[in-house]
Amino acid sequence: MSNLPRHVAVIMDGNGRWAQKRGLPRTAGHKAGAETFRTIATYCKDLGIDYLTAYAFSTENWKRPPAEVDAIMGLLDQYLHESIETMARDNIRLRFLGDVSVLSPKLRALIEETDELTRHITGFQANICLNYGGRDEIVRAARRFARECAAGERSPEDMTEALFPDYLWSAGLPDPELLIRPGGEMRVSNFLLWQCAYSEIYVTDTLWPDFGRDELDKALAWYQTRDRRFGGLSTK
């Protein structure tokens, strides 16, 4: 408990495969995955972890069948309706990272309401990456900085590695120390490309709906064996 990451990121992968293995529609897997997110977020808070960032829907996920996309958005609607009543009570801030402008007006209104309700909370923060892509985030950040340069507010020489994160959707968040990839795939899938430059990456074959408290304990125990050198020499 003395060497826990402050920020954990997770790619919520395997919902569809979990459902197919059980002869269920893929939408059932997404519903189970949403419940797992709720469980893991609460557990992270109880452990004293400050931030959990989850990859819920990527900029590429729009390529999926419309029925599946609609089901995912419906689950988000349901989750927000339920969360609005419990977030403040449980001292959890919920923040969304990504381009939410393309979502339905109803969902955007719910996201704004959730953000406004939990903005003052300084305890545990759960971040949901929605219509998010790491490359898209970096391009948008570069464009924003370029506009400031064109307006005379900045000069190109102002840009540094320390300044650039201020232009990302994750501005104000520490980089994740631990990135968890359930489902066994060996890739980062365009997730937090800038932020995870030095994250420890834990991959497990366990599908996301089955990723419970015990699985998170295993990931945290593995993290505690890592020697985080950031390009330097071992301190052990």
C-alpha positions, -999 to 999 in steps of 0.1 A, spaced: 0 0 0 30 23 3 39 21 -34 6 25 -53 3 45 -86 -13 78 -83 -30 74 -117 -42 42 -133 -53 40 -170 -72 11 -184 -83 0 -219 -117 -16 -213 -112 -43 -239 -130 -77 -243 -166 -68 -238 -177 -83 -271 -156 -114 -268 -170 -119 -232 -205 -118 -246 -199 -141 -276 -183 -167 -254 -216 -169 -235 -238 -168 -266 -250 -133 -257 -252 -103 -279 -222 -79 -278 -244 -53 -261 -246 -76 -231 -208 -75 -228 -208 -37 -229 -234 -36 -201 -213 -60 -180 -182 -38 -188 -200 -7 -175 -207 -25 -142 -170 -35 -140 -160 1 -145 -182 12 -116 -166 -16 -94 -131 -8 -103 -135 30 -99 -149 25 -64 -121 1 -55 -94 25 -67 -110 53 -45 -110 29 -15 -73 20 -21 -63 57 -22 -55 59 -59 -62 95 -70 -72 90 -107 -86 63 -129 -88 69 -167 -108 45 -188 -109 41 -226 -147 38 -232 -152 48 -269 -125 57 -294 -126 79 -325 -124 46 -345 -152 29 -327 -178 47 -349 -169 21 -376 -188 -5 -355 -223 -16 -364 -248 13 -357 -268 -10 -333 -237 -16 -312 -228 21 -311 -264 30 -301 -262 5 -273 -230 19 -260 -244 54 -260 -276 41 -243 -255 26 -215 -237 59 -211 -270 77 -208 -281 52 -181 -248 53 -163 -249 91 -161 -285 92 -149 -275 69 -121 -241 85 -113 -255 121 -110 -273 110 -78 -243 92 -63 -211 110 -74 -213 139 -50 -224 116 -22 -194 93 -27 -169 122 -32 -161 111 -68 -155 136 -96 -164 123 -131 -146 140 -161 -149 133 -198 -119 135 -222 -125 136 -259 -146 154 -285 -181 152 -271 -194 178 -295 -206 150 -319 -227 133 -293 -265 138 -290 -277 170 -273 -292 148 -245 -259 132 -238 -240 164 -240 -264 180 -215 -259 150 -191 -221 153 -194 -223 190 -186 -246 184 -157 -223 157 -143 -192 180 -147 -209 209 -130 -222 188 -101 -188 172 -94 -164 200 -104 -159 211 -68 -148 176 -56 -111 173 -48 -110 136 -40 -109 107 -63 -114 115 -100 -127 90 -127 -120 100 -163 -139 85 -192 -123 88 -226 -152 92 -250 -148 98 -288 -112 99 -279 -81 92 -300 -45 99 -289 -34 112 -323 -65 133 -326 -58 148 -292 -22 157 -301 -32 172 -335 -59 193 -318 -33 205 -292 -9 215 -319 -36 234 -338 -46 253 -307 -10 263 -300 -5 273 -337 -36 295 -335 -22 312 -304 11 318 -323 -8 332 -353 -27 356 -330 6 368 -315 -2 353 -281 26 328 -282 58 322 -302 70 288 -314 99 289 -290 75 289 -261 66 253 -267 83 228 -243 75 193 -230 63 209 -198 39 233 -216 25 209 -242 3 189 -218 -16 221 -210 -31 218 -245 -43 182 -241 -78 171 -230 -60 157 -199 -46 191 -189 -41 192 -151 -38 154 -147 -6 136 -138 6 110 -163 -5 75 -156 21 54 -139 3 22 -148 -16 13 -180 -37 -19 -178 -47 -38 -209 -73 -65 -203 -82 -89 -232 -46 -99 -241 -40 -75 -270 -4 -62 -272 -10 -26 -283 -20 7 -269 -47 13 -294 -43 51 -298 -48 57 -261 -31 85 -241 -1 84 -265 16 114 -250 7 107 -214 17 70 -214 53 76 -227 67 61 -194 38 42 -181 43 6 -170 21 -16 -192 3 -46 -177 -14 -70 -201 -37 -97 -190 -58 -122 -209 -87 -116 -186 -116 -99 -204 -127 -66 -190 -161 -77 -177 -142 -103 -156 -116 -78 -144 -126 -75 -107 -109 -64 -75 -86 -94 -74 -74 -87 -110 -66 -51 -101 -47 -64 -70 -26 -85 -93 -18 -55 -116 -9 -34 -86 14 -61 -72 31 -64 -106 35 -26 -107 53 -27 -74 80 -50 -88 89 -25 -115 120 -4 -115 109 29 -130 141 44 -144 127 69 -170 157 63 -192 182 64 -164 201 37 -145 186 14 -120 184 27 -84 181 -8 -70 
